[in-house]
Amino acid sequence: MVAQSGRLQSQWTPEIRRLARRITLAGCLAMAYMEFTGSTPIIEYSRRLGMTDFEFGILGALAPAMLPFQFVSGLLLQRIRSRKRIWIPLLVTCRLFPVLVALLPWVFPDAGNRAWVWGMLGLIAVSEMLANLGVPMWFSWMGDIIPRGIMSEFWARRRRWLVISQALATLLVAGAFVLLRSLDVRVTYLLLATVGAAVGAWDILLFLKVPEPPMERRPRMEVRLILEPFRDPVFRRFIFFGAYWSFAATFSFVFFRLYMLETLHLTADTVNLLYCCHALGGALLTEHFGILGDRVGNRPVIILCSTLKSWVVIAMLLARPGLALLVLIPSFLLDNMLNTGMFVSQNTYLLRQSPKENRPLYIAASMATSGICGAVGSFVSGQWLEMVGGRTWTFLGAEWNRFHIVFAISAVLRIFAVFVALRIQEPRSRPAEEVLTEIVGPAIYRRLSIPLDFVWRFFEHEGPERDRGGDNGRPGSDGGR
C-alpha cells in the first residue's frame, strides 16, 4: 500500500500499474468530456448565439482568468487532511455545468442572444472556478503517490492514451455533427453536452478507489506561504517561463478554430478531423519524451520543444483557402508532439521541484500565474480583432486580415520564449545543447538513415552483381579464379 513517506513503494510495482491504469482511464474520459463540451462544439454553439469577436476573446480568457482560485485551494489545503472528500463532489458538480449552458435557450427562450451569451460566459466562469479549486488538490495527490524515479515516464504514458482518446472523441464529435446536421446546433450541443457531462462525472468517480496519503494539517492558515514559490530563486525562473509562454500561446491559439472556419472556409467536420490529426501527433513520441525527461532532466526538453513551437503559428500564416490542409496537417502533427514534450516536462518539473509540505501553493503559483498571463494574452488579442473588424491588407501579393496580424505577433513572442526557457534552472539536468548533439540528433539520424541505408545496401549489392555476371558475386563465378 502506501509507504510511510507518503509514496507508493518501489517503482513499477503491480499496485502502481493498477493505479496508473485507473488514473489513465480517468484522464481518457476527461479528454472525451472536454471534446464533447468544448472545442468545436462550443465554438459552433457560440457562433449560433451570435457571439462577437470581443466575446470570443472573453470566452478564451475565462479558463486562465479563473486560475488564481488555485491559491484559494492551496490555502484551504493547509487546514484539511483529506483532499479526496472535497475534490470528488467539487469536480462532479463542475462536470454538470455544460448541460446548464446548453439549456439556456430552452429555459429562457425569450431572453435573446445577448442574454444567452452572457449567461453562458457566467456559467463557464463558475465552472472554471470550481475546476481550478480542484487542480492543486489533484496534482499534490498525484505527487504523493507517483514515485519520483518514474514520474516523467508515468506522465508520458498517460499522455499517450490521453491524446489517442482525444482523437477518438474528436472523430465522434465530427460524426455527430454530420449525422445531426439537419438539427439546430443548439439541439446538437445539448445532446453532446449531456453525453460529455455523464462521461466527465464517470472520470471523477473512478478516483474513489485511488488511495490518498493523509496530509499534515497546519495549526492555522498561513497566507504568507503564498509568496514562498516566488521567493524561491530556482522555482521563480520556472514560474516566469510558464507565464511568458502562456501569454505568447494564448495570444493566438484561442482563435485557430475561428480562423479556420471564417477565413480558410473549412467546414466544422474538416476542422474536427484536423484536430484529430493534431491529437494523434501527440501519441507519436510521448513515451520517448518521458524517458528522455527521466534520463537527462526536464529543462533540456522544455528548451528543445519551445524552440520549434512557433512553427504552427507560421503555418497558419502561410495557409490559404483551398490548400490549407497541405500545410496544416503536418504542422498540427508536429505541434502536438511538442505539446506532449512540454506537458510531460513541465508537470514533472513542477512536482519534482516543489517541496511536499507546500506543494499545493507551488502548483497554484505556477499555474495561476501562467493563467493570468494567458488570460491577458487572449483578452488583448480579442480586443484587437474586435477593433480591426473586417479590414484587410495586401502585402507580397497576398491578402492579410486581422487574424494574420495576431498570428504574426504570436510567432515572434514564441520565438523569444526560447531565451526565457534557457534561464530555467534544474539541478542535475544535462545541458540542452549536449542533449541535442549527443541524444536527440543521433536518434533522428538513426530513424532517417533506415531508408537511406536500405537504398545504399541495395545498390552496393546490385553493383558487384552486375559486374560478376549476376551470380551474386560468388568467387569464381565469372571464371576469374
Beta strands, then each sheet from edge to edge (+ up, - down):
strand 1: 392-395
strand 2: 398-401
sheet 1: 1+ 2-
end
